[in-house]
C-alpha cells in the first residue's frame, strides 16, 4: 500500500495519442449532458470516496474545485474519506450495503480487480468514454485502456502515470552526524544508526512502524532490491514476478525470495532491541517520525522531500536524509491500474465521468486536486527540462495544509519542486526514466471467480500471520514461517497459485 503522500509529486510524460479500443461490455444507460458545458444540465452532487486522512485545508480546496465544476458541468463533489486504518474493511462494504455514491479511488492494491469482478464498478463502453472524457481520450495511449481492462471491459479512468515502484527510508541525518557516523547506505548501516540513537537519545523509539505499514518495510528491503513485484497487487495471493525480462514469466511466492527469512529474523532482533513499540502490532500510522519520536521511516523519495521541506519550517535543526536501497536496480511498475472507478449503481454516471475527465486534464482543476490552492499551498514557479522532457517547477508554500488522501488518480501533471535535498532530482529522474522497466504482467488484474473460497481463506491467513512476522512478534521466526506456509496450503494457496499462473500466461501470450 503507496501510501499517505505517495505520488504527491509525480513525473509523467503527457502524450497526445488516439485511442482505438477498450472493452465493449454491456451498454449502460446514463444521465447528464456530455456537451462539456453546464448549460441545460441539472445540478448534481457527486459523492466521491477517497482513501486516507484529509489535511486541514481539504475542504477549502474542494470549495474551489466545486466552484469551477459548477461553471463547467453544473456538478459538485462531496469528498468522503476511508481511513488508512480500516479502509480495506470498509471499501467492499460500500458496494454490498447498497450505499449511494458515484466515484471512488481504486488501484491494483486498492481492490480494483476484486470489486470489478463482483460487479461493483460501472462497466464503461468506448462510446461513453469518448462522449464524456474527451481530454482523457486525447492524452492516454491505447495501452492504458487495454492493460487496465478486466475480461476485456473497462471499469476505470486510468491515471496517466506508468511510474516505477520504489521505496527507501528517511532518517534524521543531524543525529547521524552528531554521533560521527558515516552516510547510511545499507540496511546494516540503518541498524547501526538505530543502535546509536537508542543508546544516546532518551524518549525515542527509533523505528516509525506499525501494523499498517510493516509490509512496506519488507517490500523495500526484500522485494524491490530483488527486482520483483507482486503479481496482481499485494492483497490477493502470494506470487511475485521478475519484471526485468519482458520475454519471460517467472513467478515466485514472496516468502521464497532471497532474504525473506533473514528479514523476519532481523525484525525479531529489532523488536527485541527496542527499535519499535509493543503497541505497534495493534496500531496504525504511528507517525512518530513527524513528532520527533523516531528517526527512521519508510517512504518514497517524494515523501522524503516533503518531510525535508516541512522540517525546514517546523524543525530547522533537523537534517532529513533519504536512504536509497535501489541504486542501479531495475524498477518495475504497477502499469495503468490506478484511477477513478464508478459505482455500478450511480445515477450520475455521465456527469461523474465528466468530472473525472476535468480533474485529470483541465489545468486549473488538475493543479487544485494535486497541489491545492495556487499561492496558498503550492505555486508554479516555472518550467524545467530533463533530457528533452519538460516539467513544471512547483514551489511549496504550505503543502502540509492540503493532501493526505488518494488524489493520485489525477496526478497527470509533470512537476519538480523548486526546493529539494541534495541528490533528489537526479535520484527521482533516475527512478522514473533510467531504472524503470516494463513487463507484460505490469498492472495485471486477478479474476478470483474460480477461487473465491480459497482467496478468502488464504487472505485470512495472510492477515493473521504477516503483521506478527513483519513486526518481529515471534520467538522463533523459522518455525512461524513454516507454520504460515502450512496454513496457506491448508487454505488453498495451491489452487490460487494455479489460477494466477493461468491468467498470467494468458496475459503474457496476449501481449506478444
N, C-alpha and C positions, 0 to 999 in steps of 0.2 A: 501497500500500500503505500505514492508519492504521496508525507503527503500534505501537510497543512499548508505549506507555501511552495509546494512543488510546482515548478514552471511558472513562478511569479514573473520571471523574465525569461522569454523563450526566443529561440532563434529558429526561424524558418525562412525559406525562400518562397516568395509569392510568385507562382507561375500562372500564366493565363492560358489554360488549355480547355479544349472542348471535352464533353463527357458523352460517351456513347452507350453506356448501359448500366444496368443495375438489376436487381430482382424485379420480377413482374408478378408479384403475389396478387392476392385479391385486390380489387379496386375499391378502396374505402370511400365513403362519402365524406363530405366536409362542409364547413360553413366558412363564411368570410368572403372577401373580395378577390384578392390576388392581383389587383392592379397597382400595388406598391404605394398607394396613397390612402389618406384617411377619408376622403370624400365618399359618402354613401355607405360607409361601414359603421355598423352599430358598435358602441363601446363594449369592450370585453376586458376582464381581468384574468390574466394567465397565472395560475398557481405553479410555481417552479421550485422543485426540490433540489437543493444542493447538499453536498457533504462537507461538514466542517463546522467551525465556530465562527460566527461573524465578528468582525472588528468593530470598534466604536462608531465609525462613520459609515458603515454599510448602508444604513437607512438613508442617510443624506445622499449617497451616491445613487441609490436607486430612485430617489426623487428626481434627480437629473435625468437618469435613464428613462424614467416613465414620462417625463415631460416631452422628450424627443420622440419616444414611441407613440405617444398620443398624437403628436403632429403628423407622424408618418403613416401609421396604420390604425390609429384610434384604439390602441391597446395599452394596458399597463401590466407590469409583472409584480406579483406578490411572492417574494422570495421566502422559502421555508428551509430550515437547516436541520440536517440529520447529524447529530454529534459524532465525533470520531470514536467515542467510547462505545456506542451501540448502533452505529449506522447499519452494519451488516445484518443485525437482527430486525431493525425497523424497515429497512428497504423492501424486502419481499412482502411484508405485511401491508404496505401501501396498495399493492395490487390484489391481494387476497381479501382485504377488508372492503374493497369497493369504494375507497375514498376518492372523491372527485378532485382531480388535479390535471394539469396539462403537460408539463415538461419536467424532465429530470436528467441530472448528470449521470452518465454511465461510462464504463470503460471495461477493458478486459479484466481488470482487477475488481471492478465495481459491478459485478453481477449482470454484465451485458448479455452473454450467451444464455445464462440460466433464465433470465427474465424473458428474453425474446422467444426462446424455445417453448416457454409455457404460455405464450400468448399475451404477455403483459404489455408489450410495446406495440404501437400502431405500425402496421406494415406500410411502407412508403413506396408508391409507384414512381416511375420516372416522370410520368405526367404531372403528378403532384409536386415533385421536386423542381422540375423546370418552371412550373407555374408560380410557386411560392418562394423559391430560393434562387433567383437568377444570379445574385452575386456569388453564391457558393458554387453554382454550376460553372461560372466563368473562371473561378480560381482553382478548384480542386482537379487534380488529374484523375483520369478514369480509374487508375489503380486504387484510389482511395475508396471508391464505391465497391469495387469487386472484392477487395481484401477485407472490408468490414461487413460484407453481406453474410447472412446465415441462411443456409439452404437456398441460396440464390435470391433471397429477399433482403431489402434494405430496411433497417429499423432505427437508424440514427443519422443525424447530420454530422459527419466526421469533422473533427478538428484538423486543420491543415498543419500537421506537425509530425513528421516522421522522425521523432527525436531518439537520441541514444540513451539507453539506460545507464545511469551512473549514480553511485553513492560514495561518500567519503566521510570524514569526521571533521568537525570543527573543535578546536581546542583553545585554551587560554594561553597564548604564546607569552604573555607577560610573566606568568608563573613558570613556564618552561625556562625563560631567561633568568628569572630570579634564582633558580636553583642550578644555574650553569649547565643546563642540558643542551645538547645539540638538537638540530632540527628533527622532528618526528616524521619518519618516512614509512615505517612498518608497524604491524600490529604489536610486535615485541617492543618497539620503541614506545608505543602507546601505553603498554603495560608498565614499563619502567617509569614513564612520566606520571601515571596514576599512583604508583608506589610512592614516589617522591611527594606528591601533593598530599596523599593520605597521611604520610608521616609528619608533614610540617604545617598543614592548614587545618585548623580546627573548624568544625561545623560544616565541612564539605563532604558530600558523597560523590566521589569522582565521576561516576558514570550516570548520564541522564538517560535512563532506560525504563521501560515499563512493559507490561503485558501487551500493550497496544503496538509498540514498535520493536519488540525484541526480534521478530523475524527479519526486520530490515538490517539488523546487525549481522545476522547470519548471511544474508544475501550479499552485503557489502564485503564480508571477509571471505566467503566461500564461493558463492555462485558467480558473481561478476568476474572476480580475478581468474576463475577457471574458464571464462568465456562461454558461459551457459546462461540461459534464461528459462523461466517457467514456460511450459507449453500450455497455452490457453489460460494464462493468468495463474496466480499463486493460491487461489481459493478453492480450486477444483482439481483433484488429482495430485500426483506427486512427480510427474515427469518434467524434466528439463531437456532442452535441446541444444546441441552445439550449433551456434549460428555463424561460425567462422567460414564454413564451406557451403555455398548455396547449391552445390551439386550433390549433397548427401543429406540423409536423415539419420541422425544419431540421437537416440532418446535414452536418458539416464535418470533414475529417481534421484531427487536432490540429496537423499540420505546416503547415496553411494558415491557422491562426488568426492574427489580428493580433498582432504582437510576437514570434512564434515564432522567425523568423530572427534578429531582434535579440537574442533571448535566447541563441542559440547563439554569436553574436559576443561577447556580454557574458561568457559563460563562458570563451571563449578568452582574453579580456582578463584576467579574474580569475585564470585559471590562470597566465598569463604574469607577472602581478604578484606571484604567490606567495601568493594567498589560500587555496590548497589544496595538498595534498601530492601528489607524483608517485606515491605508492603508493596513492592513493585509487581508482585505476582497478581495482585488484585486491582492494581491501579491502571489508569490510562493517562497518557500525556502528562508525564511527570513535570516537564517544563522547569526542571531545576536549573538548567544552564542559564536561562534568561534571568533567573532570580539570584544568580551568583552562588548557587548552592552545589553546582557541579562544574566540571572542567572539560568534559568530553561529551559530544552529542553527535548522533548520526544525522547526516544531512546530504543534500546535493549541493553543488557548487553555488547555485544561485541563492539558496538558503544561507550558506556561509557568508556570502557577500551582503545579504540583507542584515544578518547579525552584525557584521562588521560595520555597516552604515549606522545601525541602531546604537552600537556601542560607542561610536564616535560622539554621539549626543548624550546618551544616558550613562555610559561608563568610560569616560575618556582615558582612564588608566588601564583599561583592558587592551589586549592585542589579540584580535581574533585571527587564527590561522587555519588553513584548510589542509587536511592530510589526504593526499591523492594516492590511493592504492591502485590506480588503474593506468598509470603511466605506461605507454607502449602496448597496452592491451587493446584488442578489438572489442567494440561495444555493440551489443545488439539493440533491437528496437521493439516496441510494442505495436509497431505499424500504425494503422489509422483507426484502431479500435477504441477510440475515446471521442466522446462528443455529446450531443443532445439527443435524447430519445423522448418519445411522446407516449403518454398513457393511451392504451388501446381504447379507453372509454372517454377520451377527451371530446368535448362538444365544440372545441375551438381549434381543430387541427390545422386548418389553413392559416389562421392568424398566428398560432404558435410557431408554425414553420417560418412565417414571415419574420417574426421576432428573432428567431434563431439566425436567420439569414442576415438581418441588420446588425445584430450584436456581433456576428462573426466578421463582417466586412465593411460596414459603414464606418468610416474613420473616426467620427466623433463618438459613436456608441462603443466601438471597439476599444478606444482609449479609456473610456469611462469604466467599462467592465473589467479591464485588465489592470489599470493603474489608478483609478479613482478620479477625482475632480482635478482638471489641469490647473497647476499652480498651487493647489492646496495639498495634494498628496504626492503627485509627481508632475513633471512638466517636460515637454520636448525641448531639448537644448540644441539639436542639430542633427546631422547625418554623418555616419562614418562608413568607410568601405574596407572590406577584407577580401582579398583575392577575387575581386570583381563582384562581390556581393555587397549590397548596400543595406545598412541598418539604421534605424532611428537611434538617436542618443537621448536617453531619458535620465533626467536629473531627479533624484529623490528629494522631496520636500518634507513630507511626514508620512512615509509609507506604512508605519505601524498602525495608523488610524483606519486603514482600509485593507480588506482582504481576509485571509484566514479560512477561506472556503473554496470549493471546487469550481472556480470560474475558468479553469484551464481549457474547457471545451471551446473557448473563444480566443485562445492565445494564438492568434494568427499574425500578429504584428511584429516584424523584426525589430529588435531593440538591444541596446547595450547601455549599461549605466554610465553616467559621467564620472562617478567616483567608485573605485573598487580597490581591493587589496592587491598587493604586488603579485603578478602572475595570473590574475583572474581571467583577463580577456584571452590570453594565449591558451590557458588550460581549457576554458569553455569552448572556444572555437575548435580546439583540437578534438574535444569530445564529439562535437556535433558534425565536424567535417572530416578531419583526418583519421579519427579512430572508428567512426561509425561504419558498420557494415549491414547489409540487408540479406535476408533469407526468406524463402517462400513461406516458412511457417510463422513469420512475424505477424503478430496480431491474430493468430488463429483462434476462432471461437470453437468451443467444445459443446456439441449437442448431446445432452445427457439422457435423451428419451429412452434409450435401450438399457441404461444402467442407473435409472433414477434411485432405486433402493440402495444399490451399492454406493453411489455417490453420497447419499445422505448418511450412510453408516460410516464410511471412511472419513467424511468430513467431521463427524463427531469424534473420531479417534484423533484426527489432526488437532482439533480444538482442545482436546483434553491433554495431549502429551506435549505439543510443541512449546507452549509457554513455559512449562515446567523445565523442559530441557534447555530452552534458549536463555533462560534466566538462571540456570545452574542450581535449581532447587531439587537436586537428586544426589544421593551419596555415591551412587555407582552409575555413571553415565553410560558405560558399556552395557550393563545389564538392562538399564531403562531403554536404551536404543533397541536392544534385541527384543524386549517385550513390546515396544512400539511397533516394530516390523511385524511381529506375530499377530498383534491386534488388527493391524491393517489387512493382513492376509485373511484373517477370520471375517473381517467386514466386507471383503470382496474386492480388494485392490487389484487382483489379477484380472478381473472382468473389466474394471475401469481402465486399466492399462491397455488391455487388448482393444477396447473400443477407441481409445485415444490413438493407438498405433494405426488402426484402420483409417481413422479420419485424417491423421497427419499424412499418411501415404497418399490418400485421395487428393488432399490439397496440394501436396508436392507434385504429383503427376499432372494435376490440372494446371499448375503454374508453368510447366515446361512448354 
